[in-house]
Amino acid sequence: MVKQIHCRINDLLFCELQEYANEHSLSISECVNSAVARMVGKNKAERSPEQHAYSFIDLFAGIGGMRLAFDSTGSHCVYTNEWNKFCQQTYFTNFGDLPDGDITKVDVSNIPDHDILVAGFPCQPFSIAGVSKKRSLGRATGFGDKTQGTLFFDVCRIIKGKRPKAFMLENVKNLQSHDKGRTFRVIMESLEELGYAVSWKVIDGQLYVPQHRERILIVGFDKARYGDVDFDFALRPPKEKPLLGSILEKRVDPKYTLTDGLWTYLQGYAEKHRNAGNGFGFGLAQRDGVTRTLSARYYKDGSEILIPQRGRNPRRLTPRECARLQGFPDSFLIPVSNTQAYKQFGNSVVVPLMADVARLIVEKLRELDAGVAAGKPRRTRPGSMQDLFDGFEVQAGAPEQGISLGATR
């Protein structure tokens, strides 16, 4: 539901507002709504109690699946970023915070300090050219060059500038094989060059929800604080595997049933590709099983996950069923159209899986911080760069002063 208000603003402010609206392709109404939402969110943050275990930021936040996961650990979100205005609407409706916009234009100094960086970053193709060739051209190598021009660079830029204790990144399973593995190697090298002990694992969401959804999770801990860290993805999924029937609504509007024309088309399309030896086609999901992976294109025809109906054409999932398929609670509000809702849930994460990994990260941080407080020595790998500094006392000064080393033996 939308309410209308009327307000008066002076000419100078209106001109500034109009210029901003034109620059960002927004209406005046959208600008005002955004400004009010940010004011409310800022006020809420200022009033929030600071009795939280850890703080985190939520990048490429979508509709807040990762936010729900880390909120469940008792951690506190201090900043969020998502450019899509419809996702911003859903996020604000559920969390009271309006995400910041284009991450490529965000000044790192404007991001609050935080303990954990969380990001389901988009993977844009990039590749590595030969180091020798780059050097001959006078171009930077390593972190400064390999990730330029990708949104992953902005994740690295923020990690480098804010030095969180830990991070958790999420992406599609194919990230590890993209460009014959070179893309993933760039990502891992970049994170390690930033000084983090990095672990990763591909995990299937069907351990938590009735959906086959494999995603890669990358977790890192700051080696400057903790030394080398062994992180174990010791998950605790439900003992009983969830089945599709458990998330289906009992009464569904007939509008979700496929029309005769669409159902005939999908069957013909599947038959055509079957004859050609391809695996393309619709997917009929059984109530006592799991579904295929829900995608952002589900709004088009719902073909990847169709629910059989006795005496009628199959139907697509409702937006609420899509939410449940991703592990969102029924209390999660859906303020957007069905088309946008399908896109949003298709792009989101399996919340209970992310919550389980978030729990492990927070538990590991508590263990590590307890060790630091107790004065336990940091563990480093034999032959690492840390060996060069053994026996020295490091005193960090202001950035322009650099670092001074004093021998301790």
C-alpha positions, 0 to 999 in steps of 0.5 A: 500500500502506498500513501500520498503526502504533500510537502513544500521545499524551497527553489534551490533544494528543488533544483538540486533534487531535480538535477539528482533525479535526472542524473540517476534516471529517477522520478522526484517521487522516488528521490524523496521516498529514498531520502526519507527511507534513509533518514528513517534507517539512519535514525533506527541505526543510531537507536539500535543497542550495541550489545551485539556479538559482531558487526557485518556489512551486506554487499550485493544484498538482494532482498536480504537473505544473507542479512537474515542469516547473520542476524540469526547469529546475533550479529548487527548489520551496519551497512548494506548495498544493493543497486536494484530499486525493487530489491531495495523496496523489499529490503526496506520493507523487511529490515527498515534499512534502505540499501546504498546504491551503485557500489562502484561509486561508494567511497570506502571511507563512508562505509562503517568499520565492521567485523564481517564482510558478507557479499553474494557478488556477481561474477563478471568474466575476466582473465589473466594476461601474462605478467611479463607482458603487463610489466613491459607495458608498465601496468600493475600486476597482482591484486592491483591489476587482476581484478580491475573492471569487475564488481569483485574488485569492489569487494577487494577494495572494501576488504583492503580499506576496512580490514574486516576480521572475516568475510563470507562470499557466495557465488554460483558453483560454476565459478570454480570452472569458469574460463578453465579455472582461471577466474577462480584462481584470480579470485583466490589469489586476490583474497590471499594477497590481501592477507586472508586465510581462505577456505571454500566449499561447494554446498548443495542447498537441498540439505536444508530445503527441497531444492537442488541448488549448489553454490560455492562459499568462500570464507576468509580470516585476517591473517594479520590478526589471527595467523593461519586459520583452519576453517571447517565447514562442519555443517549441521543440516536437519536430520530429515531431508526436507521434501517439496510437499512441506512448502506447498500451499494448500489453496492456490489461485487458478492463475498459477495454472499453465494455460493450454497454449503455454503447456502445449508449447513447453511439451513441444519444446521439450520434445524437440530438444529430446530428439536432438539429444539435449537435456532442455525442457520443463521439470515436473517436481514431485511432492516427495522429492526436491526441485531443480534450481530456482532461477531469476527467469522463473517469472517467464514460464516457470518451466524449470519447476512445475507442480503436477495437478490431477485433471489439470495442467501443471502450475508454477510455484507461487511467490510465497512458495518460492520464498519457502523454497529458499528458506525464507520465513513466512513472516518475510513480506513481499511488497513487489509484483509477482514478476519482481518477486520471482526474480528476487527469490530466484537470485537469492540464497538458501537462508538456512544454509547461509545461517549455518555457515554464518554460525560457524564463522561467528563461532570461529571468530569467538574462538580466535578472539579468545585466543588473541585475548589470552595472548596465544601465538599466531600460527603461520605456515613454515616458509611463509612471509611471516617467517621473515618477521619472526623475532621482530616487534611491529609498531604501526604508525600513521599511514604516511609513516609506514611501519617500523621494525624493532628487533626483540632478540 
